Amino acid sequence: MADNMAPSSSPSPEGRPEGTTGACPSTRALELVAGKWALRIFPALENGPVRNNELLRRVGNGISQKMLTQTLRELEANGLILRTIYDSVPPHVEYRLSPLGESLNRTFVGLDDWVRAHWPEMERIRKSQVDSD
């Protein structure tokens, strides 16, 4: 039966066993950055350091302070953003993209350019698929 079949252990063209995409660094990286909030944080930080409340406003659309903090911590733990704590009265924190995060953000800009160029075609194909069903 198909339910009892284990993933194939033959190598894929990339050299990893089929069925082990979870172990692939690309998959893990996409899981980290392709979430709803991470994709909104990158452009919010692309022009330099931003304080927490301003970042919350820029990301907007329903993100809670708790979710923003959780996402920022995860991105920081993976070296994509930097957090600076200022010892002032009152104390404040600023976030900015790290050099690694800036590099990744350039990739997002390229992806965004591709989507803008090809979205009409994708919509046309999707509509033709729906109409043919």
N, CA and C atoms as a LAMMPS dump frame, in Angstrom:
ITEM: TIMESTEP
0
ITEM: NUMBER OF ATOMS
399
ITEM: BOX BOUNDS ff ff ff
-5.0000000000000000e+02 5.0000000000000000e+02
-5.0000000000000000e+02 5.0000000000000000e+02
-5.0000000000000000e+02 5.0000000000000000e+02
ITEM: ATOMS id mol type element x y z
1 1 1 N 0.822 -1.173 0
2 1 2 C 0 0 0
3 1 3 C 0.872 1.244 0
4 2 1 N 0.394 2.314 -0.619
5 2 2 C 1.146 3.56 -0.719
6 2 3 C 1.392 4.181 0.649
7 3 1 N 0.461 4.001 1.6
8 3 2 C 0.634 4.592 2.92
9 3 3 C 1.837 4.026 3.656
10 4 1 N 2.25 2.829 3.312
11 4 2 C 3.359 2.189 4.01
12 4 3 C 4.7 2.444 3.332
13 5 1 N 4.687 3.144 2.226
14 5 2 C 5.929 3.361 1.494
15 5 3 C 6.757 4.449 2.153
16 6 1 N 8.02 4.188 2.343
17 6 2 C 8.938 5.192 2.876
18 6 3 C 9.423 6.06 1.729
19 7 1 N 9.844 7.294 2.032
20 7 2 C 10.384 8.128 0.966
21 7 3 C 11.57 7.446 0.297
22 8 1 N 11.709 7.688 -0.97
23 8 2 C 12.81 7.106 -1.725
24 8 3 C 14.128 7.605 -1.173
25 9 1 N 15.118 6.744 -1.132
26 9 2 C 16.428 7.179 -0.663
27 9 3 C 17.391 7.38 -1.821
28 10 1 N 16.896 7.309 -3.046
29 10 2 C 17.774 7.577 -4.18
30 10 3 C 18.031 9.071 -4.251
31 11 1 N 19.251 9.453 -4.608
32 11 2 C 19.579 10.873 -4.604
33 11 3 C 18.842 11.633 -5.703
34 12 1 N 18.502 12.874 -5.377
35 12 2 C 17.917 13.768 -6.363
36 12 3 C 19.05 14.343 -7.204
37 13 1 N 18.726 15.057 -8.269
38 13 2 C 19.792 15.672 -9.064
39 13 3 C 20.669 16.614 -8.247
40 14 1 N 20.143 17.178 -7.146
41 14 2 C 20.932 18.068 -6.304
42 14 3 C 21.825 17.299 -5.329
43 15 1 N 21.728 15.981 -5.309
44 15 2 C 22.589 15.182 -4.456
45 15 3 C 21.999 14.842 -3.106
46 16 1 N 20.757 15.179 -2.839
47 16 2 C 20.152 14.821 -1.556
48 16 3 C 19.077 13.772 -1.798
49 17 1 N 18.815 12.923 -0.822
50 17 2 C 17.795 11.895 -1.005
51 17 3 C 16.426 12.526 -1.245
52 18 1 N 15.67 11.927 -2.151
53 18 2 C 14.319 12.409 -2.396
54 18 3 C 13.493 12.242 -1.128
55 19 1 N 12.555 13.142 -0.94
56 19 2 C 11.696 13.065 0.235
57 19 3 C 12.321 13.692 1.469
58 20 1 N 13.489 14.319 1.348
59 20 2 C 14.136 14.936 2.506
60 20 3 C 14.283 16.43 2.321
61 21 1 N 13.315 17.056 1.664
62 21 2 C 13.415 18.483 1.41
63 21 3 C 13.487 19.293 2.691
64 22 1 N 12.95 18.79 3.789
65 22 2 C 13.01 19.506 5.052
66 22 3 C 14.433 19.72 5.529
67 23 1 N 15.352 18.858 5.132
68 23 2 C 16.74 18.983 5.537
69 23 3 C 17.505 19.933 4.622
70 24 1 N 16.908 20.339 3.536
71 24 2 C 17.55 21.207 2.567
72 24 3 C 17.681 22.62 3.136
73 25 1 N 18.865 23.21 3.101
74 25 2 C 19.022 24.568 3.627
75 25 3 C 18.106 25.581 2.935
76 26 1 N 17.869 25.423 1.647
77 26 2 C 16.979 26.355 0.945
78 26 3 C 15.57 26.296 1.522
79 27 1 N 15.098 25.102 1.798
80 27 2 C 13.755 24.945 2.361
81 27 3 C 13.688 25.574 3.739
82 28 1 N 14.701 25.336 4.556
83 28 2 C 14.712 25.923 5.904
84 28 3 C 14.759 27.442 5.835
85 29 1 N 15.558 27.989 4.913
86 29 2 C 15.65 29.444 4.767
87 29 3 C 14.318 30.028 4.308
88 30 1 N 13.669 29.36 3.357
89 30 2 C 12.369 29.849 2.888
90 30 3 C 11.328 29.814 3.995
91 31 1 N 11.352 28.78 4.816
92 31 2 C 10.422 28.703 5.942
93 31 3 C 10.622 29.885 6.886
94 32 1 N 11.862 30.316 7.042
95 32 2 C 12.177 31.434 7.927
96 32 3 C 11.687 32.758 7.354
97 33 1 N 11.945 33.008 6.086
98 33 2 C 11.7 34.345 5.541
99 33 3 C 10.426 34.498 4.732
100 34 1 N 9.775 33.412 4.363
101 34 2 C 8.605 33.525 3.495
102 34 3 C 7.303 33.661 4.259
103 35 1 N 7.385 33.783 5.554
104 35 2 C 6.175 33.973 6.337
105 35 3 C 5.566 35.344 6.097
106 36 1 N 4.333 35.475 6.429
107 36 2 C 3.582 36.715 6.205
108 36 3 C 4.298 37.933 6.782
109 37 1 N 4.794 37.827 7.999
110 37 2 C 5.352 38.999 8.665
111 37 3 C 6.786 39.265 8.259
112 38 1 N 7.59 38.249 8.097
113 38 2 C 8.985 38.472 7.703
114 38 3 C 9.054 39.193 6.364
115 39 1 N 8.196 38.825 5.435
116 39 2 C 8.197 39.473 4.125
117 39 3 C 7.79 40.94 4.21
118 40 1 N 7.108 41.333 5.255
119 40 2 C 6.744 42.738 5.444
120 40 3 C 7.808 43.498 6.221
121 41 1 N 8.583 42.785 7.023
122 41 2 C 9.62 43.432 7.824
123 41 3 C 10.784 43.877 6.95
124 42 1 N 11.188 43.059 5.996
125 42 2 C 12.343 43.399 5.159
126 42 3 C 12.191 44.748 4.461
127 43 1 N 11.1 44.987 3.732
128 43 2 C 10.992 46.311 3.097
129 43 3 C 10.849 47.449 4.1
130 44 1 N 10.292 47.157 5.267
131 44 2 C 10.145 48.191 6.291
132 44 3 C 11.496 48.629 6.845
133 45 1 N 12.507 47.778 6.714
134 45 2 C 13.845 48.087 7.228
135 45 3 C 14.847 48.465 6.137
136 46 1 N 14.457 48.437 4.885
137 46 2 C 15.436 48.583 3.809
138 46 3 C 16.067 49.966 3.71
139 47 1 N 15.463 50.98 4.336
140 47 2 C 16.039 52.325 4.246
141 47 3 C 16.779 52.748 5.505
142 48 1 N 17.104 51.794 6.363
143 48 2 C 17.879 52.121 7.548
144 48 3 C 17.171 51.748 8.834
145 49 1 N 17.811 52.095 9.959
146 49 2 C 17.288 51.703 11.267
147 49 3 C 15.89 52.263 11.534
148 50 1 N 15.089 51.451 12.234
149 50 2 C 13.718 51.821 12.567
150 50 3 C 13.455 51.429 14.018
151 51 1 N 12.835 52.33 14.744
152 51 2 C 12.448 52.028 16.119
153 51 3 C 11.237 51.103 16.111
154 52 1 N 11.041 50.427 17.232
155 52 2 C 10.011 49.394 17.341
156 52 3 C 8.62 49.889 16.963
157 53 1 N 8.163 50.987 17.539
158 53 2 C 6.803 51.448 17.266
159 53 3 C 6.611 51.843 15.804
160 54 1 N 7.632 52.46 15.219
161 54 2 C 7.547 52.81 13.8
162 54 3 C 7.512 51.546 12.949
163 55 1 N 8.289 50.55 13.32
164 55 2 C 8.282 49.28 12.591
165 55 3 C 6.911 48.622 12.688
166 56 1 N 6.313 48.674 13.846
167 56 2 C 4.967 48.124 14.037
168 56 3 C 3.974 48.821 13.096
169 57 1 N 4.091 50.14 12.965
170 57 2 C 3.214 50.88 12.046
171 57 3 C 3.493 50.519 10.59
172 58 1 N 4.767 50.411 10.235
173 58 2 C 5.118 50.106 8.841
174 58 3 C 4.662 48.714 8.419
175 59 1 N 4.807 47.762 9.304
176 59 2 C 4.39 46.395 8.986
177 59 3 C 2.871 46.324 8.96
178 60 1 N 2.24 46.922 9.96
179 60 2 C 0.798 47.112 10.001
180 60 3 C -0.057 45.898 9.716
181 61 1 N -1.27 46.162 9.296
182 61 2 C -2.248 45.154 8.878
183 61 3 C -2.401 43.984 9.829
184 62 1 N -2.564 44.282 11.111
185 62 2 C -2.945 43.234 12.043
186 62 3 C -1.834 42.536 12.802
187 63 1 N -0.583 42.924 12.615
188 63 2 C 0.467 42.265 13.39
189 63 3 C 0.417 42.778 14.83
190 64 1 N 0.523 41.856 15.76
191 64 2 C 0.549 42.235 17.175
192 64 3 C 1.993 42.511 17.587
193 65 1 N 2.148 43.218 18.689
194 65 2 C 3.495 43.456 19.217
195 65 3 C 4.188 42.129 19.509
196 66 1 N 3.446 41.172 20.046
197 66 2 C 4.014 39.864 20.363
198 66 3 C 4.54 39.166 19.106
199 67 1 N 3.762 39.181 18.015
200 67 2 C 4.182 38.522 16.783
201 67 3 C 5.355 39.255 16.15
202 68 1 N 5.338 40.589 16.196
203 68 2 C 6.464 41.35 15.668
204 68 3 C 7.731 40.992 16.425
205 69 1 N 7.653 40.987 17.75
206 69 2 C 8.822 40.657 18.573
207 69 3 C 9.324 39.247 18.274
208 70 1 N 8.419 38.299 18.173
209 70 2 C 8.797 36.908 17.887
210 70 3 C 9.493 36.808 16.529
211 71 1 N 8.94 37.473 15.526
212 71 2 C 9.523 37.413 14.183
213 71 3 C 10.877 38.104 14.155
214 72 1 N 10.985 39.25 14.814
215 72 2 C 12.261 39.963 14.867
216 72 3 C 13.327 39.121 15.562
217 73 1 N 12.967 38.463 16.635
218 73 2 C 13.938 37.618 17.357
219 73 3 C 14.43 36.473 16.477
220 74 1 N 13.506 35.883 15.723
221 74 2 C 13.9 34.779 14.848
222 74 3 C 14.821 35.264 13.731
223 75 1 N 14.495 36.414 13.147
224 75 2 C 15.345 36.965 12.088
225 75 3 C 16.703 37.381 12.656
226 76 1 N 16.708 37.931 13.855
227 76 2 C 17.964 38.316 14.508
228 76 3 C 18.81 37.077 14.825
229 77 1 N 18.173 36.027 15.33
230 77 2 C 18.893 34.795 15.677
231 77 3 C 19.537 34.151 14.458
232 78 1 N 19.014 34.449 13.276
233 78 2 C 19.565 33.893 12.047
234 78 3 C 20.447 34.889 11.296
235 79 1 N 20.776 36.004 11.941
236 79 2 C 21.724 36.959 11.389
237 79 3 C 21.184 37.861 10.296
238 80 1 N 19.855 37.961 10.162
239 80 2 C 19.284 38.752 9.076
240 80 3 C 18.969 40.193 9.475
241 81 1 N 18.757 40.429 10.754
242 81 2 C 18.573 41.795 11.229
243 81 3 C 19.452 42.021 12.444
244 82 1 N 19.714 43.283 12.72
245 82 2 C 20.502 43.673 13.878
246 82 3 C 19.632 44.528 14.787
247 83 1 N 19.787 44.32 16.077
248 83 2 C 19.044 45.083 17.077
249 83 3 C 20.04 45.902 17.874
250 84 1 N 19.772 47.19 18.003
251 84 2 C 20.611 48.069 18.799
252 84 3 C 19.779 48.621 19.936
253 85 1 N 20.285 48.425 21.159
254 85 2 C 19.605 48.917 22.353
255 85 3 C 20.336 50.178 22.809
256 86 1 N 19.604 51.278 22.921
257 86 2 C 20.184 52.539 23.36
258 86 3 C 19.874 52.756 24.832
259 87 1 N 20.917 53.036 25.577
260 87 2 C 20.78 53.282 27.009
261 87 3 C 20.468 54.754 27.205
262 88 1 N 19.208 55.067 27.012
263 88 2 C 18.763 56.451 27.147
264 88 3 C 17.522 56.462 28.03
265 89 1 N 17.021 57.653 28.298
266 89 2 C 15.811 57.764 29.087
267 89 3 C 14.754 58.427 28.217
268 90 1 N 13.698 57.752 27.844
269 90 2 C 13.493 56.324 28.065
270 90 3 C 14.37 55.502 27.112
271 91 1 N 14.672 54.247 27.483
272 91 2 C 15.484 53.403 26.604
273 91 3 C 14.709 53.097 25.319
274 92 1 N 15.442 52.924 24.241
275 92 2 C 14.772 52.52 23.01
276 92 3 C 15.638 51.552 22.222
277 93 1 N 14.976 50.868 21.296
278 93 2 C 15.606 49.835 20.482
279 93 3 C 15.375 50.184 19.025
280 94 1 N 16.391 49.978 18.21
281 94 2 C 16.252 50.133 16.764
282 94 3 C 16.629 48.822 16.088
283 95 1 N 15.979 48.569 14.97
284 95 2 C 16.255 47.387 14.162
285 95 3 C 16.701 47.841 12.78
286 96 1 N 17.616 47.074 12.192
287 96 2 C 18.035 47.33 10.821
288 96 3 C 18.442 46.01 10.191
289 97 1 N 18.486 46.006 8.876
290 97 2 C 18.948 44.808 8.186
291 97 3 C 20.447 44.65 8.398
292 98 1 N 20.891 43.448 8.621
293 98 2 C 22.317 43.15 8.673
294 98 3 C 22.827 43.094 7.229
295 99 1 N 24.131 43.04 7.017
296 99 2 C 24.619 42.861 5.644
297 99 3 C 24.023 41.61 4.984
298 100 1 N 23.868 40.557 5.75
299 100 2 C 23.242 39.337 5.229
300 100 3 C 21.778 39.594 4.86
301 101 1 N 21.066 40.316 5.714
302 101 2 C 19.678 40.665 5.444
303 101 3 C 19.544 41.587 4.243
304 102 1 N 20.489 42.524 4.079
305 102 2 C 20.474 43.405 2.905
306 102 3 C 20.654 42.592 1.631
307 103 1 N 21.544 41.617 1.683
308 103 2 C 21.76 40.74 0.536
309 103 3 C 20.486 39.983 0.183
310 104 1 N 19.829 39.441 1.186
311 104 2 C 18.582 38.716 0.965
312 104 3 C 17.494 39.661 0.447
313 105 1 N 17.447 40.869 0.989
314 105 2 C 16.442 41.835 0.544
315 105 3 C 16.61 42.164 -0.934
316 106 1 N 17.843 42.225 -1.422
317 106 2 C 18.065 42.455 -2.861
318 106 3 C 17.44 41.323 -3.671
319 107 1 N 17.492 40.114 -3.152
320 107 2 C 16.849 38.977 -3.818
321 107 3 C 15.336 39.161 -3.83
322 108 1 N 14.782 39.636 -2.718
323 108 2 C 13.337 39.891 -2.664
324 108 3 C 12.929 40.956 -3.67
325 109 1 N 13.758 41.997 -3.818
326 109 2 C 13.459 43.05 -4.792
327 109 3 C 13.438 42.459 -6.195
328 110 1 N 14.39 41.575 -6.494
329 110 2 C 14.408 40.897 -7.794
330 110 3 C 13.164 40.036 -7.997
331 111 1 N 12.767 39.335 -6.968
332 111 2 C 11.559 38.518 -7.048
333 111 3 C 10.337 39.4 -7.264
334 112 1 N 10.278 40.512 -6.549
335 112 2 C 9.159 41.437 -6.706
336 112 3 C 9.108 41.98 -8.137
337 113 1 N 10.27 42.317 -8.694
338 113 2 C 10.323 42.787 -10.084
339 113 3 C 9.798 41.714 -11.031
340 114 1 N 10.198 40.47 -10.792
341 114 2 C 9.739 39.368 -11.639
342 114 3 C 8.221 39.222 -11.537
343 115 1 N 7.699 39.269 -10.323
344 115 2 C 6.251 39.116 -10.13
345 115 3 C 5.5 40.243 -10.835
346 116 1 N 5.963 41.468 -10.683
347 116 2 C 5.297 42.593 -11.342
348 116 3 C 5.285 42.416 -12.863
349 117 1 N 6.382 41.902 -13.41
350 117 2 C 6.478 41.712 -14.855
351 117 3 C 5.599 40.565 -15.353
352 118 1 N 5.416 39.531 -14.531
353 118 2 C 4.736 38.319 -14.993
354 118 3 C 3.351 38.09 -14.39
355 119 1 N 2.95 38.925 -13.443
356 119 2 C 1.66 38.714 -12.789
357 119 3 C 0.492 38.72 -13.77
358 120 1 N 0.451 39.652 -14.715
359 120 2 C -0.676 39.621 -15.662
360 120 3 C -0.778 38.292 -16.421
361 121 1 N 0.347 37.746 -16.812
362 121 2 C 0.34 36.448 -17.507
363 121 3 C -0.139 35.34 -16.576
364 122 1 N 0.306 35.374 -15.338
365 122 2 C -0.124 34.367 -14.37
366 122 3 C -1.627 34.457 -14.13
367 123 1 N -2.137 35.678 -14.023
368 123 2 C -3.577 35.878 -13.844
369 123 3 C -4.343 35.34 -15.051
370 124 1 N -3.835 35.623 -16.248
371 124 2 C -4.492 35.161 -17.472
372 124 3 C -4.541 33.637 -17.497
373 125 1 N -3.441 32.986 -17.161
374 125 2 C -3.391 31.521 -17.157
375 125 3 C -4.328 30.963 -16.09
376 126 1 N -4.305 31.566 -14.9
377 126 2 C -5.182 31.094 -13.822
378 126 3 C -6.641 31.238 -14.232
379 127 1 N -6.999 32.361 -14.834
380 127 2 C -8.37 32.579 -15.268
381 127 3 C -8.759 31.556 -16.337
382 128 1 N -7.866 31.25 -17.272
383 128 2 C -8.191 30.272 -18.31
384 128 3 C -8.354 28.878 -17.709
385 129 1 N -7.606 28.557 -16.662
386 129 2 C -7.737 27.272 -15.984
387 129 3 C -9.085 27.179 -15.272
388 130 1 N -9.48 28.25 -14.595
389 130 2 C -10.751 28.278 -13.879
390 130 3 C -11.908 28.186 -14.874
391 131 1 N -11.794 28.918 -15.977
392 131 2 C -12.856 28.912 -16.988
393 131 3 C -12.99 27.557 -17.667
394 132 1 N -11.884 26.808 -17.765
395 132 2 C -11.948 25.501 -18.438
396 132 3 C -12.436 24.386 -17.522
397 133 1 N -12.494 24.647 -16.212
398 133 2 C -12.973 23.617 -15.266
399 133 3 C -14.457 23.507 -15.223
